C-alpha cells in the first residue's frame, strides 16, 4: 500500500529514500553487532552491556500528509504512570510475544494508545535502533499517515495528542543539548522545546536521527 498526494513534496520524496528498510524482525538490536543509537550517545559511561538481553519494543514515527505541510504526531504520557510520566513520546511500546515484527508492534501500540487506524498508515522504513539504559531495544518505524483520522487518547497511558510541523523538528537550530545531575552524576540529553512541550530524551534522539538523514544525505 502506497499513499501518494497530488503533489508530494520534495521532503517526503527524499524521506522515502533515506530510511532504513522496513523491519522484518522484532528488534535488530538483539543482534547487537550493528550500529545502534541510545541514551549513551551523550553519556558513554552509561552504555548498556551487550552481553545481556534487551527487551524488544517499537514506536511509530507518524508523519501526517496534510495539504498545508507534513506534521508529526506526538503524545504526552499520562501523569499517573510510574515510569516516564508526563513525558513526550511517539506512540509505541513493548512488543507482545505474538508480534511478528516491529511494524506489528508499532501499529498495534498506536491503535491502542491513540486509536490510529493502521489502514491509514503507509510504513516507509525505519530509523536506527535506539537502546536505553533500562535495556529496551526500540525500533522506530516511520509511517506516512492519511489525515482522515479520528484520534482518541487511551486514558490509562496518554493524556494528550498533538502535532508538530515536520520542518520544525528537522531544523537543527531547534535542537538543544541539556544536562542535569542524577545520583551525583551529570548526564546530557537532546531537547526540542516546542511551545509548552519539552521533547527530550529518546524521542529527541530519534528525531535527531531523522533530521540527519534528511539534511546530510
Kinemage of the C-alpha trace (Angstrom):
@kinemage 1
@onewidth
@group {chain A} dominant
@subgroup {mainchain}
@vectorlist {calphas} color= white
{ca unk a 1} P 0.000 0.000 0.000
{ca unk a 2} L 1.426 3.362 -1.067
{ca unk a 3} L -0.071 6.750 -0.292
{ca unk a 4} L 0.543 9.498 -2.802
{ca unk a 5} L -0.654 13.079 -2.613
{ca unk a 6} L -1.285 15.042 -5.783
{ca unk a 7} L 1.943 16.994 -5.404
{ca unk a 8} L 4.134 15.067 -2.987
{ca unk a 9} L 6.686 17.452 -1.521
{ca unk a 10} L 10.393 17.084 -2.119
{ca unk a 11} L 10.802 16.461 1.601
{ca unk a 12} L 8.533 13.412 1.547
{ca unk a 13} L 10.116 12.150 -1.666
{ca unk a 14} L 13.519 12.361 -0.022
{ca unk a 15} L 12.212 10.701 3.113
{ca unk a 16} L 11.325 7.644 1.077
{ca unk a 17} L 14.985 7.286 0.011
{ca unk a 18} L 16.940 7.869 3.237
{ca unk a 19} L 15.317 5.475 5.695
{ca unk a 20} L 16.430 2.029 6.695
{ca unk a 21} L 14.470 -0.981 5.439
{ca unk a 22} L 11.026 -1.839 6.759
{ca unk a 23} L 11.700 -4.060 9.802
{ca unk a 24} L 11.029 -7.760 9.343
{ca unk a 25} L 12.013 -8.728 12.879
{ca unk a 26} L 11.135 -7.551 16.351
{ca unk a 27} L 14.399 -5.895 17.264
{ca unk a 28} L 17.541 -5.646 15.144
{ca unk a 29} L 19.428 -4.652 18.290
{ca unk a 30} L 19.034 -8.169 19.632
{ca unk a 31} L 21.742 -8.915 17.094
{ca unk a 32} L 23.776 -6.144 18.587
{ca unk a 33} L 26.707 -6.188 16.161
{ca unk a 34} L 25.134 -3.480 14.028
{ca unk a 35} L 25.002 0.252 14.662
{ca unk a 36} L 22.649 1.475 17.374
{ca unk a 37} L 21.841 4.803 18.965
{ca unk a 38} L 20.821 5.391 22.517
{ca unk a 39} L 20.972 7.296 25.774
{ca unk a 40} L 24.702 6.533 25.777
{ca unk a 41} L 25.359 8.730 22.715
{ca unk a 42} L 25.964 11.676 25.029
{ca unk a 43} L 26.816 9.574 28.080
{ca unk a 44} L 29.362 6.909 27.057
{ca unk a 45} L 29.859 5.736 30.637
{ca unk a 46} L 26.240 4.540 30.727
{ca unk a 47} L 26.498 2.312 27.644
{ca unk a 48} L 24.407 -0.809 28.368
{ca unk a 49} L 26.230 -4.125 28.369
{ca unk a 50} L 25.655 -6.001 25.121
{ca unk a 51} L 26.152 -9.363 26.807
{ca unk a 52} L 22.709 -9.210 28.415
{ca unk a 53} L 19.379 -9.375 26.531
{ca unk a 54} L 17.364 -6.316 25.587
{ca unk a 55} L 13.577 -6.005 25.753
{ca unk a 56} L 12.193 -5.532 22.211
{ca unk a 57} L 9.948 -2.514 21.649
{ca unk a 58} L 8.863 -0.294 18.777
{ca unk a 59} L 7.424 3.159 18.243
{ca unk a 60} L 5.679 4.698 15.273
{ca unk a 61} L 7.046 7.962 13.882
{ca unk a 62} L 3.727 9.112 12.318
{ca unk a 63} L 4.178 11.773 9.616
{ca unk a 64} L 0.814 13.216 8.622
{ca unk a 65} L 0.400 14.276 4.978
{ca unk a 66} L -1.578 17.489 5.470
{ca unk a 67} L -2.102 19.675 2.377
{ca unk a 68} L -0.592 22.557 4.353
{ca unk a 69} L 2.582 20.588 5.080
{ca unk a 70} L 3.574 17.410 6.916
{ca unk a 71} L 3.355 17.177 10.687
{ca unk a 72} L 4.380 14.569 13.244
{ca unk a 73} L 2.003 13.111 15.823
{ca unk a 74} L 3.354 13.051 19.381
{ca unk a 75} L 1.806 12.161 22.711
{ca unk a 76} L 2.144 13.270 26.296
{ca unk a 77} L 2.233 10.279 28.608
{ca unk a 78} L -0.275 10.159 31.443
{ca unk a 79} L 0.930 11.824 34.643
{ca unk a 80} L -0.067 8.912 36.894
{ca unk a 81} L 2.302 6.423 35.260
{ca unk a 82} L 5.155 5.100 37.371
{ca unk a 83} L 7.692 5.470 34.533
{ca unk a 84} L 8.230 8.470 32.229
{ca unk a 85} L 5.077 10.184 33.491
{ca unk a 86} L 4.176 13.322 31.543
{ca unk a 87} L 6.976 12.878 29.021
{ca unk a 88} L 6.570 13.467 25.293
{ca unk a 89} L 6.848 10.351 23.167
{ca unk a 90} L 5.916 8.658 19.936
{ca unk a 91} L 3.077 6.142 20.201
{ca unk a 92} L 4.509 2.702 20.822
{ca unk a 93} L 5.727 0.326 23.468
{ca unk a 94} L 6.943 -3.088 24.403
{ca unk a 95} L 6.482 -5.941 21.933
{ca unk a 96} L 3.946 -8.638 22.713
{ca unk a 97} L 5.012 -12.261 22.426
{ca unk a 98} L 2.747 -12.776 19.407
{ca unk a 99} L 4.030 -9.730 17.473
{ca unk a 100} L 5.725 -10.935 14.300
{ca unk a 101} L 7.925 -7.864 13.870
{ca unk a 102} L 8.455 -4.253 14.896
{ca unk a 103} L 5.890 -2.958 12.390
{ca unk a 104} L 3.175 -5.048 14.039
{ca unk a 105} L 4.204 -3.727 17.451
{ca unk a 106} L 4.298 -0.075 16.360
{ca unk a 107} L 0.917 -0.191 14.598
{ca unk a 108} L -0.763 -2.190 17.365
{ca unk a 109} L 0.505 0.132 20.077
{ca unk a 110} L -0.519 3.219 18.081
{ca unk a 111} L -4.026 1.878 17.676
{ca unk a 112} L -4.235 1.058 21.378
{ca unk a 113} L -2.780 4.360 22.608
{ca unk a 114} L -4.268 6.930 20.211
{ca unk a 115} L -6.826 4.957 18.131
{ca unk a 116} L -4.819 5.408 14.921
{ca unk a 117} L -6.301 3.122 12.254
{ca unk a 118} L -3.444 1.026 10.766
{ca unk a 119} L -5.111 1.219 7.343
{ca unk a 120} L -4.294 4.949 7.284
{ca unk a 121} L -0.554 4.297 7.708
{ca unk a 122} L 1.949 3.531 4.962
{ca unk a 123} L 5.115 2.183 6.577
{ca unk a 124} L 8.068 3.525 4.571
{ca unk a 125} L 11.092 2.428 6.582
{ca unk a 126} L 12.847 2.689 9.915
{ca unk a 127} L 15.387 4.706 11.848
{ca unk a 128} L 18.387 3.351 13.731
{ca unk a 129} L 17.542 1.083 16.646
{ca unk a 130} L 17.608 3.018 19.929
{ca unk a 131} L 18.711 1.273 23.119
{ca unk a 132} L 18.027 2.655 26.580
{ca unk a 133} L 19.690 2.326 29.973
{ca unk a 134} L 16.577 0.417 31.071
{ca unk a 135} L 17.550 -2.205 28.453
{ca unk a 136} L 14.817 -1.564 25.903
{ca unk a 137} L 15.736 -2.015 22.262
{ca unk a 138} L 13.383 0.331 20.405
{ca unk a 139} L 12.801 0.150 16.655
{ca unk a 140} L 11.485 3.497 15.313
{ca unk a 141} L 9.095 2.635 12.457
{ca unk a 142} L 8.388 5.574 10.136
{ca unk a 143} L 4.922 5.809 8.604
{ca unk a 144} L 3.092 8.260 6.348
{ca unk a 145} L -0.398 8.927 7.684
{ca unk a 146} L -3.503 9.993 5.829
{ca unk a 147} L -5.081 12.949 7.700
{ca unk a 148} L -8.578 11.455 7.746
{ca unk a 149} L -8.064 10.015 11.230
{ca unk a 150} L -10.052 10.475 14.418
{ca unk a 151} L -7.630 10.122 17.300
{ca unk a 152} L -8.544 9.445 20.907
{ca unk a 153} L -6.045 9.104 23.781
{ca unk a 154} L -6.167 5.956 25.868
{ca unk a 155} L -6.648 7.437 29.333
{ca unk a 156} L -4.528 4.826 31.064
{ca unk a 157} L -1.412 5.753 29.076
{ca unk a 158} L -1.852 9.032 27.183
{ca unk a 159} L -3.022 12.399 28.473
{ca unk a 160} L -2.677 14.394 25.244
{ca unk a 161} L -2.140 14.029 21.495
{ca unk a 162} L -0.677 16.858 19.453
{ca unk a 163} L 1.094 17.549 16.155
{ca unk a 164} L 4.336 19.394 15.401
{ca unk a 165} L 5.356 20.609 11.915
{ca unk a 166} L 7.932 18.241 10.462
{ca unk a 167} L 10.021 21.201 9.267
{ca unk a 168} L 10.305 22.439 12.855
{ca unk a 169} L 11.517 19.090 14.157
{ca unk a 170} L 14.073 18.682 11.373
{ca unk a 171} L 15.585 22.141 11.875
{ca unk a 172} L 18.853 21.660 13.774
{ca unk a 173} L 18.523 25.168 15.226
{ca unk a 174} L 15.536 23.976 17.255
{ca unk a 175} L 17.532 21.164 18.882
{ca unk a 176} L 19.464 21.822 22.094
{ca unk a 177} L 21.741 19.841 24.384
{ca unk a 178} L 20.744 19.977 28.041
{ca unk a 179} L 22.199 18.460 31.188
{ca unk a 180} L 21.329 17.661 34.779
{ca unk a 181} L 22.578 15.602 37.717
{ca unk a 182} L 21.287 12.150 38.663
{ca unk a 183} L 22.760 10.425 41.711
{ca unk a 184} L 25.559 12.977 41.631
{ca unk a 185} L 26.495 12.241 38.026
{ca unk a 186} L 25.993 14.804 35.270
{ca unk a 187} L 24.000 13.450 32.344
{ca unk a 188} L 23.338 15.010 28.952
{ca unk a 189} L 20.383 14.729 26.583
{ca unk a 190} L 18.933 16.311 23.457
{ca unk a 191} L 15.858 18.507 23.766
{ca unk a 192} L 13.488 20.221 21.336
{ca unk a 193} L 11.293 22.813 23.098
{ca unk a 194} L 8.039 23.483 21.228
{ca unk a 195} L 5.669 25.904 22.885
{ca unk a 196} L 4.667 24.363 26.207
{ca unk a 197} L 6.060 20.984 25.162
{ca unk a 198} L 9.524 19.739 26.086
{ca unk a 199} L 10.558 16.976 23.705
{ca unk a 200} L 13.661 15.248 25.037
{ca unk a 201} L 15.497 12.001 25.663
{ca unk a 202} L 14.878 9.050 23.367
{ca unk a 203} L 12.194 10.885 21.382
{ca unk a 204} L 14.511 13.812 20.653
{ca unk a 205} L 17.313 11.381 19.840
{ca unk a 206} L 15.180 9.622 17.249
{ca unk a 207} L 14.150 12.961 15.741
{ca unk a 208} L 17.850 13.868 15.530
{ca unk a 209} L 18.450 10.647 13.581
{ca unk a 210} L 15.643 11.543 11.156
{ca unk a 211} L 16.930 15.107 10.789
{ca unk a 212} L 20.465 13.967 10.000
{ca unk a 213} L 19.216 11.576 7.345
{ca unk a 214} L 17.181 14.264 5.628
{ca unk a 215} L 19.738 17.072 5.883
{ca unk a 216} L 23.019 15.218 5.422
{ca unk a 217} L 22.075 12.790 2.641
